Amino acid sequence: MDDSRAIVFIADVMGHGILSNYFVAMMKGVLKTLLSEELTPSNILNRMNRILYNDLDALNLFITARIMYLDFDKNIAISSNAGHLFPLSFFRDEAGNLKYSAMQTDEGIPLGVMEDAEYEQHTYDISDVEMIALYTDGIIEAGNIDELEYGTEGLAEFLITNSDKTGEEICDMISDEMHRFTGTQYMEDDVMLVIVKREMKECD
Protein backbone atom coordinates (compact mmCIF):
# COMPACT_ATOMS: atom_id res chain seq x y z
CA MET A 1 0.00 0.00 0.00
CA ASP A 2 2.89 2.33 0.85
CA ASP A 3 6.30 2.20 2.58
CA SER A 4 4.84 1.29 5.98
CA ARG A 5 1.59 -0.56 5.20
CA ALA A 6 0.85 -3.77 3.33
CA ILE A 7 -1.94 -6.26 2.80
CA VAL A 8 -1.20 -9.97 2.45
CA PHE A 9 -3.84 -12.27 0.99
CA ILE A 10 -3.41 -16.04 0.75
CA ALA A 11 -5.99 -18.55 -0.42
CA ASP A 12 -6.33 -22.19 -1.40
CA VAL A 13 -9.03 -23.29 -3.85
CA MET A 14 -10.42 -26.78 -3.30
CA GLY A 15 -9.29 -29.17 -6.02
CA HIS A 16 -7.00 -28.71 -9.01
CA GLY A 17 -7.16 -28.02 -12.72
CA ILE A 18 -9.20 -25.68 -14.88
CA LEU A 19 -11.92 -24.88 -12.32
CA SER A 20 -9.39 -23.98 -9.64
CA ASN A 21 -7.50 -21.73 -12.04
CA TYR A 22 -10.79 -20.09 -13.04
CA PHE A 23 -11.62 -19.20 -9.44
CA VAL A 24 -8.08 -17.99 -8.75
CA ALA A 25 -8.43 -15.51 -11.61
CA MET A 26 -11.92 -14.48 -10.45
CA MET A 27 -10.73 -14.07 -6.86
CA LYS A 28 -7.84 -11.85 -7.94
CA GLY A 29 -10.20 -9.55 -9.80
CA VAL A 30 -12.60 -9.34 -6.87
CA LEU A 31 -9.76 -8.67 -4.42
CA LYS A 32 -8.31 -5.88 -6.56
CA THR A 33 -11.72 -4.20 -6.74
CA LEU A 34 -12.36 -4.49 -3.00
CA LEU A 35 -8.91 -3.20 -2.08
CA SER A 36 -9.61 -0.04 -4.05
CA GLU A 37 -12.48 0.65 -1.64
CA GLU A 38 -10.13 0.53 1.40
CA LEU A 39 -12.32 -1.91 3.31
CA THR A 40 -11.30 -3.64 6.53
CA PRO A 41 -10.01 -7.26 6.31
CA SER A 42 -13.28 -8.70 7.65
CA ASN A 43 -15.39 -6.63 5.26
CA ILE A 44 -13.25 -7.76 2.33
CA LEU A 45 -13.94 -11.42 3.17
CA ASN A 46 -17.63 -10.69 3.76
CA ARG A 47 -17.98 -9.05 0.36
CA MET A 48 -15.79 -11.58 -1.45
CA ASN A 49 -17.84 -14.47 -0.08
CA ARG A 50 -21.11 -12.92 -1.25
CA ILE A 51 -19.71 -12.21 -4.70
CA LEU A 52 -18.27 -15.71 -5.23
CA TYR A 53 -20.87 -17.74 -3.37
CA ASN A 54 -23.27 -18.61 -6.20
CA ASP A 55 -20.52 -19.78 -8.56
CA LEU A 56 -18.77 -21.80 -5.85
CA ASP A 57 -21.99 -23.32 -4.54
CA ALA A 58 -23.13 -24.36 -8.02
CA LEU A 59 -19.95 -26.39 -8.45
CA ASN A 60 -19.77 -27.60 -4.84
CA LEU A 61 -16.39 -25.91 -4.33
CA PHE A 62 -14.97 -23.75 -1.57
CA ILE A 63 -11.94 -21.57 -0.93
CA THR A 64 -9.99 -21.15 2.28
CA ALA A 65 -8.51 -17.67 2.61
CA ARG A 66 -6.80 -15.32 5.03
CA ILE A 67 -6.20 -11.61 4.70
CA MET A 68 -3.81 -9.65 6.88
CA TYR A 69 -3.34 -5.88 7.05
CA LEU A 70 0.07 -4.81 8.36
CA ASP A 71 0.99 -1.36 9.67
CA PHE A 72 4.68 -1.19 10.57
CA ASP A 73 4.49 2.36 11.94
CA LYS A 74 1.81 1.36 14.44
CA ASN A 75 3.26 -2.18 14.81
CA ILE A 76 -0.09 -3.88 14.36
CA ALA A 77 -1.48 -6.66 12.19
CA ILE A 78 -5.21 -7.02 11.58
CA SER A 79 -6.27 -10.41 10.26
CA SER A 80 -9.49 -12.07 9.16
CA ASN A 81 -9.82 -15.75 8.31
CA ALA A 82 -12.04 -17.92 6.13
CA GLY A 83 -11.02 -21.43 7.18
CA HIS A 84 -7.34 -21.03 6.32
CA LEU A 85 -4.32 -22.10 8.39
CA PHE A 86 -3.00 -19.98 11.25
CA PRO A 87 0.06 -17.84 10.42
CA LEU A 88 3.22 -18.34 12.46
CA SER A 89 4.90 -15.36 14.16
CA PHE A 90 8.55 -15.44 15.21
CA PHE A 91 10.08 -13.48 18.08
CA ARG A 92 13.06 -13.54 20.47
CA ASP A 93 12.81 -14.92 24.00
CA GLU A 94 14.70 -13.43 26.95
CA ALA A 95 17.79 -15.46 26.03
CA GLY A 96 17.71 -14.11 22.47
CA ASN A 97 16.57 -17.37 20.89
CA LEU A 98 14.09 -17.22 18.04
CA LYS A 99 10.75 -18.79 19.01
CA TYR A 100 7.39 -19.06 17.31
CA SER A 101 3.70 -19.10 18.09
CA ALA A 102 0.54 -19.53 16.04
CA MET A 103 -1.47 -16.36 15.45
CA GLN A 104 -4.69 -18.11 16.39
CA THR A 105 -8.08 -16.59 15.68
CA ASP A 106 -11.52 -17.91 14.87
CA GLU A 107 -11.12 -20.33 12.00
CA GLY A 108 -14.01 -18.85 10.06
CA ILE A 109 -16.02 -20.57 7.35
CA PRO A 110 -14.40 -21.12 3.93
CA LEU A 111 -15.66 -18.92 1.11
CA GLY A 112 -18.55 -20.48 -0.75
CA VAL A 113 -19.98 -22.53 2.15
CA MET A 114 -22.48 -20.08 3.64
CA GLU A 115 -23.76 -17.07 1.71
CA ASP A 116 -24.44 -14.88 4.75
CA ALA A 117 -21.25 -15.78 6.65
CA GLU A 118 -19.85 -12.93 8.74
CA TYR A 119 -16.08 -12.87 9.23
CA GLU A 120 -14.43 -11.47 12.33
CA GLN A 121 -11.07 -9.76 12.51
CA HIS A 122 -8.41 -9.66 15.19
CA THR A 123 -5.64 -7.17 15.92
CA TYR A 124 -2.13 -8.28 16.95
CA ASP A 125 0.75 -6.34 18.47
CA ILE A 126 3.74 -7.12 16.22
CA SER A 127 6.24 -4.77 17.84
CA ASP A 128 8.44 -7.73 18.89
CA VAL A 129 7.72 -9.91 15.86
CA GLU A 130 10.64 -10.43 13.47
CA MET A 131 8.89 -12.60 10.91
CA ILE A 132 5.42 -13.83 9.97
CA ALA A 133 4.81 -16.89 7.80
CA LEU A 134 1.60 -17.66 5.90
CA TYR A 135 1.36 -20.96 4.03
CA THR A 136 -0.88 -23.57 2.45
CA ASP A 137 -1.51 -27.10 3.69
CA GLY A 138 0.55 -28.51 0.83
CA ILE A 139 3.58 -27.77 3.03
CA ILE A 140 2.54 -29.07 6.44
CA GLU A 141 0.65 -32.10 5.06
CA ALA A 142 3.48 -33.23 2.78
CA GLY A 143 4.44 -36.81 3.70
CA ASN A 144 7.68 -38.73 3.48
CA ILE A 145 8.46 -42.40 2.85
CA ASP A 146 7.74 -43.19 6.51
CA GLU A 147 4.27 -41.62 6.17
CA LEU A 148 5.22 -38.79 8.50
CA GLU A 149 3.90 -35.29 7.76
CA TYR A 150 6.21 -32.30 7.55
CA GLY A 151 3.93 -30.51 10.00
CA THR A 152 3.85 -27.05 11.52
CA GLU A 153 6.87 -27.82 13.70
CA GLY A 154 8.87 -28.89 10.66
CA LEU A 155 8.05 -25.63 8.90
CA ALA A 156 8.86 -23.58 12.01
CA GLU A 157 12.20 -25.34 12.42
CA PHE A 158 13.05 -24.71 8.77
CA LEU A 159 12.20 -21.01 9.13
CA ILE A 160 14.17 -20.59 12.36
CA THR A 161 17.21 -22.34 10.83
CA ASN A 162 17.12 -19.98 7.84
CA SER A 163 16.03 -16.83 9.67
CA ASP A 164 19.27 -15.06 8.74
CA LYS A 165 18.21 -15.09 5.08
CA THR A 166 15.84 -12.70 3.36
CA GLY A 167 12.18 -13.55 2.96
CA GLU A 168 12.70 -14.00 -0.77
CA GLU A 169 15.59 -16.40 -0.22
CA ILE A 170 13.55 -18.45 2.27
CA CYS A 171 10.63 -18.73 -0.16
CA ASP A 172 13.00 -19.78 -2.94
CA MET A 173 14.31 -22.58 -0.70
CA ILE A 174 10.98 -24.12 0.35
CA SER A 175 10.56 -26.13 -2.85
CA ASP A 176 13.94 -27.86 -2.39
CA GLU A 177 13.10 -28.43 1.28
CA MET A 178 9.84 -30.15 0.30
CA HIS A 179 11.62 -32.36 -2.24
CA ARG A 180 14.25 -33.26 0.37
CA PHE A 181 11.64 -34.23 2.95
CA THR A 182 9.30 -36.15 0.65
CA GLY A 183 12.04 -37.78 -1.40
CA THR A 184 10.22 -36.96 -4.62
CA GLN A 185 10.18 -34.17 -7.18
CA TYR A 186 6.39 -34.33 -7.48
CA MET A 187 4.19 -32.61 -4.93
CA GLU A 188 0.63 -33.90 -4.56
CA ASP A 189 -0.69 -30.52 -3.41
CA ASP A 190 0.09 -26.88 -4.11
CA VAL A 191 2.90 -25.37 -2.05
CA MET A 192 2.80 -21.69 -1.18
CA LEU A 193 4.77 -19.78 1.43
CA VAL A 194 4.54 -16.04 2.10
CA ILE A 195 7.11 -14.44 4.40
CA VAL A 196 6.82 -11.01 6.03
CA LYS A 197 10.19 -10.15 7.54
CA ARG A 198 11.63 -7.06 9.17
CA GLU A 199 14.77 -5.58 7.69
CA MET A 200 17.32 -4.87 10.38
CA LYS A 201 18.95 -1.64 9.22
CA GLU A 202 22.21 -0.44 10.72
CA CYS A 203 22.48 3.15 11.87
CA ASP A 204 25.59 5.18 11.05
NORCOR-V653570 format. One record per helix or strand. SS is the DSSP state (alpha for helix, beta for strand). FROM is the first residue (numbers start at 1). LEN is the number of residues. Records with the same first field share a line. If there is no record, write none. Layout:
SS->FROM-LEN + FROM-LEN
This chain:
beta->5-9 + 63-9 + 76-8 + 88-5 + 98-5 + 111-1 + 121-5 + 129-7 + 143-1 + 149-1 + 193-5
alpha->18-18 + 41-18 + 137-4 + 151-11 + 167-16
